[in-house]
Every structure is written in structure tokens, then in C-alpha cells.
């Protein structure tokens, strides 16, 4: 394998990690803003109600067909993270595909 091929693969891997980091940063920013904006409401809600509210807000913001700031990757991560049985405490770094 040539050094050029190795460098290309390394750059591609780094690009993937940076894209994932950008998505996680966006998602975490969304969660912090949502928690700040809806703090009192969220304190009164059950975990299921909280996840449902956050998913609805995420869809309004990130859906590809008319969201305020379309971002399918962020929406996918939030949908996965806020699904039944998960918490929004920690969003793990995605594994290589």
C-alpha cells in the first residue's frame, strides 16, 4: 500500500470522526437549549413525557422536509438517543461502520 493511499484513508477516517463530532456537538447544544428553555415543564414531566417533548422539538428543528434547521444526522442521533429506555445523559461516540 502506498503512503498516498494510507494518507487518503487516514484523512477519510478523520473526516468521518469530525462529522460525527459536529453532529454530537449540535445535538448536545440542542439538548442544553431545550433543557434551559423548558426547565420548569421538564421538572414536572415523567421521563417518557420528557423524551416525547424533546423528540417533537427535535423533529420541528431538524427534519429534512421543512425543519427550522434541517439536519438528518442530528435528528437520527436524537431519535436513537431519546428512544424508549434511553436517557439523554450521555451520547456515546459512534463506532466505525
C-alpha positions as CSV (number, residue, x, y, z in Angstrom):
1,X,0.0,0.0,0.0
2,X,1.4,3.4,-1.0
3,X,1.9,6.2,1.5
4,X,-0.6,8.3,-0.5
5,X,-3.3,5.6,-0.1
6,X,-2.6,5.4,3.6
7,X,-2.8,9.2,3.9
8,X,-6.1,9.3,2.0
9,X,-7.6,6.6,4.3
10,X,-6.4,8.4,7.4
11,X,-7.9,11.7,6.2
12,X,-11.2,9.9,5.3
13,X,-11.3,8.4,8.8
14,X,-10.6,11.7,10.4
15,X,-13.4,13.4,8.3
16,X,-15.9,10.8,9.5
17,X,-14.9,11.4,13.1
18,X,-15.1,15.1,12.7
19,X,-18.6,14.8,11.1
20,X,-19.7,12.7,14.0
21,X,-18.3,15.2,16.4
22,X,-20.1,18.0,14.7
23,X,-23.3,16.1,14.9
24,X,-22.8,15.3,18.6
25,X,-22.0,19.0,19.3
26,X,-25.1,20.1,17.6
27,X,-27.2,17.5,19.4
28,X,-25.7,18.4,22.8
29,X,-26.3,22.1,22.1
30,X,-29.9,21.4,21.2
31,X,-30.4,19.4,24.4
32,X,-28.9,22.1,26.6
33,X,-31.0,24.8,25.0
34,X,-34.2,22.7,25.3
35,X,-33.5,21.9,29.0
36,X,-32.8,25.6,29.6
37,X,-35.9,26.8,27.7
38,X,-38.3,24.2,29.2
39,X,-36.7,23.6,32.6
40,X,-39.9,24.1,34.7
41,X,-42.1,22.0,32.4
42,X,-39.5,19.2,32.2
43,X,-39.2,19.0,36.0
44,X,-42.9,18.2,36.2
45,X,-42.8,15.6,33.4
46,X,-42.2,11.9,33.5
47,X,-39.1,10.5,31.7
48,X,-41.4,9.3,28.9
49,X,-43.1,12.7,28.6
50,X,-39.7,14.4,28.6
51,X,-38.4,12.2,25.8
52,X,-41.6,12.8,23.8
53,X,-41.3,16.5,24.1
54,X,-37.6,16.5,23.1
55,X,-38.3,14.3,20.1
56,X,-41.1,16.6,19.0
57,X,-38.8,19.6,19.3
58,X,-36.0,17.8,17.5
59,X,-38.3,16.9,14.6
60,X,-39.5,20.5,14.4
61,X,-36.0,21.7,14.2
62,X,-34.1,19.1,12.2
63,X,-36.5,17.3,9.9
64,X,-35.3,17.3,6.3
65,X,-38.7,18.4,4.9
66,X,-39.3,21.8,6.4
67,X,-37.4,21.8,9.7
68,X,-36.1,25.1,11.1
69,X,-32.5,23.9,10.5
70,X,-32.7,20.6,8.6
71,X,-30.1,18.1,9.8
72,X,-30.9,14.5,9.3
73,X,-27.8,13.2,11.1
74,X,-28.7,15.2,14.3
75,X,-32.3,14.1,14.1
76,X,-31.3,10.4,13.7
77,X,-29.0,10.7,16.7
78,X,-31.6,12.3,18.8
79,X,-34.3,9.8,17.8
80,X,-32.0,7.0,18.7
81,X,-30.8,8.5,22.0
82,X,-34.3,9.6,23.1
83,X,-36.0,6.4,22.2
84,X,-37.7,4.3,24.8
85,X,-35.3,3.1,27.5
86,X,-32.6,5.6,26.8
87,X,-31.6,8.7,28.6
88,X,-30.1,11.9,27.3
89,X,-27.4,11.9,29.9
90,X,-24.6,10.6,27.7
91,X,-24.5,10.3,23.9
92,X,-21.8,7.8,23.0
93,X,-19.3,8.4,20.2
94,X,-20.5,6.4,17.1
95,X,-18.5,3.3,16.3
96,X,-16.8,2.9,12.9
97,X,-19.1,1.4,10.3
